[in-house]
Amino acid sequence: MKSKVIISKPDLILWSLVVLTVFYLINYIVSTLVGKIFLNREDAIALVYSTVMRNLSLALGIAASSFGSKAALIVTLAFILQVQSASWFGKYFVNKVFK
């Protein structure tokens, strides 16, 4: 995607971040609840991380080649959210949620 398009449409990035944030929140909530109800602590933590952490490098290649640069932009933004959210989850929530 050309930088002029990104700069001329900042709402595209904003809406993409909103959608991705909602997606990851739902992912964390559902996998945490399922893990807390049905699994022991170690398996529940593994479920959360394996559900949320996806193979985005492969997804980026597929998105760019199949759907164009807008899809690649969303996957690229997902990289940022995914890694940061996993770090925050591990630092602030794992010991509180999975006692």
KOLBAKE-201189 format. One record per atom (N, C-alpha, C): atom name; x, y, z. Coordinates in nm, 4 decimals. Layout:
CA;X;Y;Z
...
//
This chain:
N;0.0851;-0.1169;0.0000
CA;0.0000;0.0000;0.0000
C;0.0893;0.1225;0.0000
N;0.0526;0.2172;-0.0782
CA;0.1337;0.3380;-0.0877
C;0.1110;0.4256;0.0342
N;0.2155;0.4910;0.0749
CA;0.2069;0.5746;0.1951
C;0.1088;0.6895;0.1782
N;0.0910;0.7392;0.0574
CA;-0.0036;0.8489;0.0346
C;-0.1462;0.8063;0.0682
N;-0.1799;0.6825;0.0369
CA;-0.3139;0.6318;0.0679
C;-0.3321;0.6206;0.2185
N;-0.2316;0.5718;0.2877
CA;-0.2396;0.5577;0.4332
C;-0.2520;0.6944;0.4997
N;-0.1723;0.7890;0.4549
CA;-0.1768;0.9226;0.5141
C;-0.3079;0.9934;0.4812
N;-0.3597;0.9718;0.3618
CA;-0.4833;1.0399;0.3231
C;-0.6072;0.9790;0.3880
N;-0.5959;0.8574;0.4396
CA;-0.7103;0.7907;0.5033
C;-0.6714;0.7380;0.6414
N;-0.6492;0.8272;0.7378
CA;-0.6129;0.7787;0.8719
C;-0.7257;0.7010;0.9388
N;-0.8488;0.7242;0.8951
CA;-0.9603;0.6494;0.9521
C;-0.9511;0.5012;0.9184
N;-0.8855;0.4663;0.8100
CA;-0.8656;0.3256;0.7743
C;-0.7849;0.2544;0.8820
N;-0.6782;0.3176;0.9277
CA;-0.5955;0.2585;1.0338
C;-0.6721;0.2556;1.1652
N;-0.7434;0.3627;1.1952
CA;-0.8195;0.3690;1.3199
C;-0.9247;0.2587;1.3253
N;-1.0025;0.2446;1.2198
CA;-1.1059;0.1398;1.2187
C;-1.0445;0.0001;1.2205
N;-0.9328;-0.0155;1.1546
CA;-0.8654;-0.1454;1.1574
C;-0.8202;-0.1798;1.2989
N;-0.7660;-0.0825;1.3697
CA;-0.7237;-0.1055;1.5079
C;-0.8423;-0.1351;1.5993
N;-0.9543;-0.0676;1.5771
CA;-1.0743;-0.0935;1.6573
C;-1.1226;-0.2369;1.6344
N;-1.1314;-0.2764;1.5092
CA;-1.1772;-0.4124;1.4773
C;-1.0825;-0.5167;1.5347
N;-0.9533;-0.4963;1.5194
CA;-0.8561;-0.5914;1.5726
C;-0.8588;-0.5970;1.7250
N;-0.8774;-0.4839;1.7893
CA;-0.8855;-0.4817;1.9356
C;-1.0063;-0.5607;1.9837
N;-1.1194;-0.5414;1.9204
CA;-1.2401;-0.6176;1.9568
C;-1.2169;-0.7668;1.9325
N;-1.1555;-0.8005;1.8198
CA;-1.1267;-0.9407;1.7882
C;-1.0388;-1.0044;1.8960
N;-0.9314;-0.9360;1.9338
CA;-0.8422;-0.9921;2.0354
C;-0.9069;-0.9958;2.1734
N;-0.9874;-0.8970;2.2074
CA;-1.0591;-0.9011;2.3356
C;-1.1515;-1.0221;2.3428
N;-1.2263;-1.0458;2.2369
CA;-1.3156;-1.1619;2.2334
C;-1.2339;-1.2900;2.2437
N;-1.1228;-1.2967;2.1720
CA;-1.0359;-1.4133;2.1777
C;-0.9854;-1.4399;2.3193
N;-0.9370;-1.3361;2.3851
CA;-0.8876;-1.3516;2.5225
C;-0.9995;-1.3924;2.6180
N;-1.1127;-1.3297;2.6075
CA;-1.2232;-1.3591;2.6994
C;-1.2720;-1.5022;2.6826
N;-1.2985;-1.5435;2.5601
CA;-1.3511;-1.6785;2.5369
C;-1.2497;-1.7845;2.5771
N;-1.1245;-1.7693;2.5337
CA;-1.0256;-1.8717;2.5672
C;-0.9943;-1.8745;2.7168
N;-0.9982;-1.7587;2.7826
CA;-0.9761;-1.7556;2.9274
C;-1.0899;-1.8247;3.0007
N;-1.2123;-1.7967;2.9625
CA;-1.3269;-1.8622;3.0274
C;-1.3263;-2.0127;3.0053
N;-1.3016;-2.0549;2.8832
CA;-1.2965;-2.1992;2.8545
C;-1.1838;-2.2643;2.9342
N;-1.0677;-2.2015;2.9358
CA;-0.9553;-2.2570;3.0107
C;-0.9808;-2.2623;3.1594
N;-1.0395;-2.1567;3.2126
CA;-1.0666;-2.1509;3.3569
C;-1.1700;-2.2552;3.3987
N;-1.2684;-2.2792;3.3149
CA;-1.3758;-2.3728;3.3490
C;-1.3329;-2.5187;3.3294
N;-1.2649;-2.5480;3.2196
CA;-1.2438;-2.6871;3.1815
C;-1.1015;-2.7409;3.2003
N;-1.0030;-2.6545;3.2210
CA;-0.8653;-2.7015;3.2203
C;-0.7923;-2.6634;3.3491
N;-0.6805;-2.7308;3.3715
CA;-0.5958;-2.6910;3.4835
C;-0.5193;-2.5642;3.4439
N;-0.4478;-2.5056;3.5389
CA;-0.3843;-2.3752;3.5181
C;-0.2887;-2.3736;3.3986
N;-0.1992;-2.4701;3.3919
CA;-0.0982;-2.4730;3.2861
C;-0.1622;-2.4886;3.1486
N;-0.2573;-2.5802;3.1383
CA;-0.3238;-2.6015;3.0094
C;-0.4109;-2.4817;2.9706
N;-0.4692;-2.4155;3.0684
CA;-0.5511;-2.2980;3.0401
C;-0.4652;-2.1842;2.9852
N;-0.3491;-2.1640;3.0446
CA;-0.2584;-2.0596;2.9946
C;-0.2114;-2.0943;2.8538
N;-0.1796;-2.2199;2.8310
CA;-0.1391;-2.2629;2.6972
C;-0.2521;-2.2427;2.5964
N;-0.3757;-2.2689;2.6376
CA;-0.4905;-2.2477;2.5492
C;-0.5035;-2.1012;2.5106
N;-0.4918;-2.0141;2.6080
CA;-0.5045;-1.8701;2.5795
C;-0.3979;-1.8263;2.4802
N;-0.2741;-1.8596;2.5074
CA;-0.1666;-1.8153;2.4184
C;-0.1748;-1.8804;2.2803
N;-0.2103;-2.0072;2.2739
CA;-0.2178;-2.0717;2.1424
C;-0.3388;-2.0241;2.0628
N;-0.4433;-1.9813;2.1316
CA;-0.5598;-1.9279;2.0618
C;-0.5331;-1.7877;2.0103
N;-0.4703;-1.7071;2.0908
CA;-0.4481;-1.5671;2.0546
C;-0.3289;-1.5513;1.9605
N;-0.2218;-1.6217;1.9865
CA;-0.1021;-1.6081;1.9039
C;-0.1170;-1.6953;1.7790
N;-0.1248;-1.6306;1.6683
CA;-0.1441;-1.7014;1.5423
C;-0.0225;-1.6808;1.4525
N;-0.0147;-1.7589;1.3500
CA;0.0970;-1.7495;1.2583
C;0.0735;-1.6348;1.1608
N;0.1008;-1.5123;1.2065
CA;0.0714;-1.3951;1.1250
C;0.1684;-1.3748;1.0098
N;0.2873;-1.4300;1.0179
CA;0.3787;-1.4131;0.9047
C;0.3244;-1.4845;0.7815
N;0.2680;-1.6005;0.8006
CA;0.2037;-1.6726;0.6908
C;0.0791;-1.5975;0.6445
N;0.0018;-1.5475;0.7407
CA;-0.1190;-1.4734;0.7061
C;-0.0875;-1.3470;0.6276
N;0.0236;-1.2822;0.6601
CA;0.0630;-1.1610;0.5886
C;0.0920;-1.1918;0.4421
N;0.1637;-1.2979;0.4170
CA;0.1938;-1.3373;0.2787
C;0.0688;-1.3728;0.1996
N;-0.0203;-1.4470;0.2615
CA;-0.1448;-1.4853;0.1941
C;-0.2328;-1.3633;0.1703
N;-0.2440;-1.2773;0.2710
CA;-0.3280;-1.1577;0.2576
C;-0.2767;-1.0663;0.1481
N;-0.1469;-1.0447;0.1441
CA;-0.0899;-0.9542;0.0446
C;-0.1056;-1.0087;-0.0969
N;-0.0831;-1.1375;-0.1124
CA;-0.0903;-1.1937;-0.2476
C;-0.2334;-1.2188;-0.2937
N;-0.3216;-1.2499;-0.2014
CA;-0.4584;-1.2836;-0.2417
C;-0.5548;-1.1665;-0.2393
N;-0.5416;-1.0801;-0.1397
CA;-0.6435;-0.9775;-0.1190
C;-0.5919;-0.8351;-0.1342
N;-0.4641;-0.8187;-0.1538
CA;-0.4112;-0.6849;-0.1774
C;-0.3551;-0.6193;-0.0529
N;-0.3185;-0.4951;-0.0711
CA;-0.2447;-0.4247;0.0328
C;-0.3290;-0.3851;0.1539
N;-0.4593;-0.3644;0.1360
CA;-0.5417;-0.3291;0.2522
C;-0.5489;-0.4449;0.3513
N;-0.5612;-0.5652;0.2998
CA;-0.5617;-0.6823;0.3883
C;-0.4256;-0.6993;0.4546
N;-0.3202;-0.6730;0.3809
CA;-0.1858;-0.6832;0.4386
C;-0.1666;-0.5791;0.5478
N;-0.2253;-0.4626;0.5326
CA;-0.2168;-0.3597;0.6352
C;-0.2816;-0.4070;0.7651
N;-0.3966;-0.4713;0.7560
CA;-0.4654;-0.5203;0.8745
C;-0.3825;-0.6281;0.9445
N;-0.3237;-0.7181;0.8685
CA;-0.2407;-0.8226;0.9289
C;-0.1166;-0.7611;0.9931
N;-0.0606;-0.6592;0.9302
CA;0.0560;-0.5918;0.9866
C;0.0207;-0.5235;1.1190
N;-0.0951;-0.4598;1.1254
CA;-0.1400;-0.3997;1.2508
C;-0.1669;-0.5072;1.3563
N;-0.2128;-0.6226;1.3124
CA;-0.2369;-0.7332;1.4057
C;-0.1070;-0.7789;1.4721
N;0.0040;-0.7744;1.3976
CA;0.1346;-0.8056;1.4577
C;0.1583;-0.7199;1.5811
N;0.1331;-0.5915;1.5678
CA;0.1577;-0.4981;1.6778
C;0.0689;-0.5308;1.7968
N;-0.0584;-0.5481;1.7720
CA;-0.1524;-0.5759;1.8807
C;-0.1297;-0.7122;1.9441
N;-0.1025;-0.8117;1.8621
CA;-0.0885;-0.9477;1.9128
C;0.0268;-0.9607;2.0118
N;0.1414;-0.9156;1.9741
CA;0.2590;-0.9307;2.0603
C;0.2446;-0.8471;2.1865
N;0.1986;-0.7233;2.1713
CA;0.1835;-0.6364;2.2878
C;0.0762;-0.6888;2.3829
N;-0.0352;-0.7353;2.3287
CA;-0.1421;-0.7854;2.4153
C;-0.1006;-0.9129;2.4879
N;-0.0250;-0.9980;2.4218
CA;0.0235;-1.1194;2.4885
C;0.1178;-1.0842;2.6035
N;0.1987;-0.9833;2.5830
CA;0.2886;-0.9380;2.6893
C;0.2099;-0.8830;2.8077
N;0.1109;-0.7993;2.7801
CA;0.0281;-0.7435;2.8870
C;-0.0511;-0.8522;2.9585
N;-0.1042;-0.9472;2.8833
CA;-0.1804;-1.0551;2.9445
C;-0.0924;-1.1342;3.0412
N;0.0280;-1.1672;2.9961
CA;0.1201;-1.2414;3.0814
C;0.1632;-1.1629;3.2040
N;0.1835;-1.0345;3.1877
CA;0.2331;-0.9528;3.2980
C;0.1243;-0.9183;3.3988
N;0.0046;-0.8852;3.3518
CA;-0.0980;-0.8311;3.4410
C;-0.2130;-0.9265;3.4744
N;-0.2385;-1.0274;3.3919
CA;-0.3611;-1.1039;3.4115
C;-0.3415;-1.2523;3.4449
N;-0.2341;-1.3143;3.3999
CA;-0.2203;-1.4583;3.4189
C;-0.2288;-1.4973;3.5655
N;-0.1545;-1.4320;3.6506
CA;-0.1548;-1.4699;3.7930
C;-0.2834;-1.4305;3.8636
N;-0.3537;-1.3322;3.8130
CA;-0.4808;-1.2922;3.8741
C;-0.5956;-1.3827;3.8306
N;-0.5958;-1.4207;3.7043
CA;-0.7060;-1.5001;3.6504
C;-0.6870;-1.6481;3.6818
N;-0.5673;-1.6985;3.6615
CA;-0.5395;-1.8423;3.6821
C;-0.4610;-1.8608;3.8115
N;-0.5289;-1.8572;3.9228
CA;-0.4645;-1.8699;4.0537
C;-0.4306;-2.0127;4.0852
//
